[in-house]
Amino acid sequence: MISIVSPVYRAEKILPLLVSEISNIANKIGEDYEIILVDDRSPDDSWEVMKSLAKKNDHLKVYRLSRNFGQHPTIMAGLSKAKGDWIVVMDCDLQDQPKEIEKLYQKAIEGYDVVLARREIRIDSFIKKLSSKIFYKVFNYLAGIEINNEIANFGIYKRKVVQSILNINDNIKFFPLFVNWVGYKTTAISVEHASREEGKSAYNLSRLISLAFNVIISFSDKPLKIFVGFGAAISLLSIIVAGYFAVTYFEGKITEPGFSSIILSIWFLSGVIISCIGIVGIYLGKTFNQTKNRPVFIIDEAYED
């Protein structure tokens, strides 16, 4: 069986075409299949359209979350319901084209656990492409890993890969990073990227910044290490300045008693304090991440038959 999972948000006008195209390509492949759509509590009529389509299509299963949890938790909700030996993850806006599923599947059965869709030519706005590139540059530096900004969620994954991803207990979910982290035999192939059929991306600048901040803080302690280094640099600088003040004192250029000791104390102790806060923050951050145990999604309604 092949499961096709897609998170849904503000897609009421796209859904009929999405389901139709997925069904056509799945029938062409010839394997048993299921389509899993998860509504991230979209404010439009996406859920009503999803239920209407599910009543007419035995292969379609639809779910609705209790509130807006975000794209990546919604993907996790869909993965938790998938029963296929192979699971395809794709966005609902038809920029990930259903016709490419056959190409991904044919590559996967050559012996790969993960086949990712690489968008060599992205049909996105200049701002979105630029912000994506900057995000991954910063993220790769801070997290110490390499994620290609040409690759997003679209791909086909073997069941054992999906199960490993679902076993990751991190409260902040970021699907492409999880795929990178779990490993397995992975390859990427070029696919055609399309323009949006309807509407605009739900990721505005503030949401992109929020996502970047949460993901970096969740998956990397490098920002804390940077502050540790910054504190150490301040302490070192205070030692250099101490030497300078010593020279100027013996040359008779400092006439105010206590000036040097006050400035040096402030500089040195500030550096030590920043270093200590950074070190404590590393351990506190790790402990905090391990003790969080809230569900990352809650399914409110389902239509599976």
N, C-alpha and C positions, 0 to 999 in steps of 0.2 A: 504494500500500500504506500502511496505517496500522500503526505499531508501538506496542504498549502495554507500557511498561516499569514494573516495580514491584520495589523492594527488599523482601526477605523476612527477617523476624526474629521468632521465636516465633509462628508463624502456622499451625501444622499443622492446627488445627481450622477455620480460616477459608478456607484455600486452595481447597477444592472449590467453595465458594460464590463466591469471588472469580473463579475461572476461568469458572465457569458464567455469571455475570452479565456479565463482559466479552465472552464469546463471543456471548451473546444480543444485546447492544447492537451489537457489531461486525457481526453478520449482518444486523441491522436497517438499519444504515447502508448496507450493500451493497457496500463496498469490500473488496478483498483485505486480509488483516490477519495479524499475528503477535503473540503474547503472549510477552513475555520476563520471566521471573522470575529474580532473582538472590538466592541464599541467602547472607546475611552470616554464614556459619558459625553458624547458629542452634543452640543447645544441645538443642533438642527434635527431633522427627522431621520437621521441615519438609522436609528434603531428600528423604527417602524418599517423602513424599506428593507432592512436586513431580515426581519421576521417575515415579511411578505415574500421575499425571495426564497427563504428557507422552506416555506410551505409548498413551494413549487419544485424544489430541487432536493432530492433525497441525499445528495452528496454534501449539502451545505449545513453546517452547524454554526450557530451564532450565539454570542455571549455579550453581556453588558456589565461593565464594572459599576461599582456603587458610587464612584465619583471619578473625577479626572485625575488619574495617577501619572500620566505621561506616557510617551511612546514606548519606552523600553520596558517598563513594568507591564504594559499591555501586551507586548511581544511575549513576555514570560508567561502571562496568563494563557495566551494561545498555545504556547509550547507545552504547557502543563496538560492541555486537553488533547494534544495530537497523539494519534495512535499509529502513525505510519512508520514503516521501516526507513523511509527517507522523508525529511521535513524541509519544505521550502519556506523561507521567510522573505516577504516582499512588502513594500509599501502599497497603500491602496490608491495612490494618486495616478497610477498607470505610467509614471515615469519609469518604474520597473516594469518592463513589458512582459506579460504572460508568455508570449511566444518564445522567450529566451529560456523558459523552464526546460524545454526539451533539450536544448543545447547543454544546460547545466547537468541534467540527468544523464545524458549520454556520456559526458565526461566523468561523472561520478562512478558509473558502473565499470569504468576502466580500472578501478581499484583505489579510489580516493574516498576519504571520510568526509572531507569538506571541499566543496567547489564554490569559490566566491566569484561574484560578478564584478568585473572591473570596468568602470565607466571612463574610458579613455577620453571621450568627448562628452562633457557634461552639459546638458541643456538646462542651465540654471542662470539666474541673474549674476552679474559681475560681483555684486555685494555678497551674495550667498557663497559663490565660489571662493572669493577672497577670504571671507570669515571662516569658511571650512578649512582652508589651507593654513591660516594663522592658528586656528584652534589645534590642529593636529601637529603643527610645528612645536607649539608651546607644550602640548600634552606629551609628545614623544620625548621632549627634553626633560620635563619634570618627572615623567613616569619611568624613564630609562628603557622604553621599548619602542618598536617601530610599527606604526599603523599607517597604511597608505590611505590618503584622503580620497583616492579614486574608488575606494571600496567602502560600502556602507553595510546595510542589513541584508541586501539581496544575495541569496545564495542557497545551496542545497546542502543539507547536513544529515549525516547518518544518525540513527537513533541513539547510539552510545554517546555521540558528541552532545546531542541535546540533553541527554540525561546528566552528563557531566556539568553542563551549563546550569541546569536546574538545581544541581546540588551546591552551587556556589551561594553562600548565605549572606553575601554583602547586601546591605540595605539599599544602597544606591546602585541601580542597574544600568549597565551600558553594554548592549549586546555585542557590538564589534570587538570590544576589548575582551569580553568573556571568550569569544571565539578564538581570539589570539592567544589568550592565556591557557586554555585547556589543551592546545596543541593538536595532536593527531596528524594524519597524512593529509596535507592541504595543498591546493593549487588554486589558481585564479585564471579565468578566461575573459576575454573582452566581450562585452555585450553592448547593444545599442540602447542608449539612454534617450528617453522621449521628453517632450515638454509636458507640462501639467495639462490634463484634460479640462480641469475646472478649478476655480478658486486659486488661493495662494497658500504658501507654506505656513503652518502654525508656528514655526520657529521664527519669531522676530528677534531683534538684536538683544533685548533684555533676557529672553528665554535661552538664547544661545550662550550668553555670558553666564547665566545661572547654571546651565548644564555643564559648561566648562569648569566652573568653580567647584561644583559638587563632585564631578568625576575626578578632577585632579586631587581634591582633598581626600576623597575616598580611596583612591588607588595609589597614592604616592605620598611619602613622607619627605620628599625632596624639598618642598617649600620650607619645612621646619629646619632641615639641615642648612638651607641657605641662610636662615636667620641665625643659626648657630655660628656659621662662618662670618656673618656680618658682625655679630657680637665679639667674636674673637679678633676680627680686623680692627674694631674700635679699640679693644684693649691693647693691641699691638701698636696702633697709632698713638695711644696715650703714652706708651713707653718711649716712642720716638720724640714726641713733644716734650716729655720729661727731660730728655737729653738736651733739647734745644733750650728749655727754660734754665737748665743748670748752667749752660754756657753763657746765656744772657745775664744770669744772676751774677756770676763771677766777673763779668765785664762791667757790672754796675748799672745795667740798663733797667733792672727791675727794682723799683724803689718802694713799692707797696708790699709790706710784710703779709704773708699768708696767701697772696694771690696765686702763686704757683701751686701750692698744696691743695687749694680749693678746686681749681680747674682740673688738676690731675685726678683728684678723688672723684669728681663728677664723671670725668671721661672713663676712668678705669672701672668704677663701680657700675656705670651704665652698661659697659661692655660685658661685664661679668653677669649682670642681671639678665640682659638679653640672651646670653648664652644659656644660662640656667633655665629660663623660661622655655627656650627652644628645646632643650634636652627633656625637660619634664613634659612638654607638649608632645614630643614623639611618643613617649610611653603612654601618656593619657589618650592620645589619638588612637593608638593601637588597641588599648583596652576598651575604649568607647566603641570602636568598630566591632569588636568581638562580642560585646554585651548587648548590642541592639538586636531585638528579636521580633520586631513588628512585621506583620505581613506586608509585602510590597504591592499586593493587589487584592481586591475583594470582588468576587463575582456576585452580582445582584440578581441577574436574570439570565436564563438560558433557553434556547430553542434548538433541540438536537434531533428532532424527528419530524 
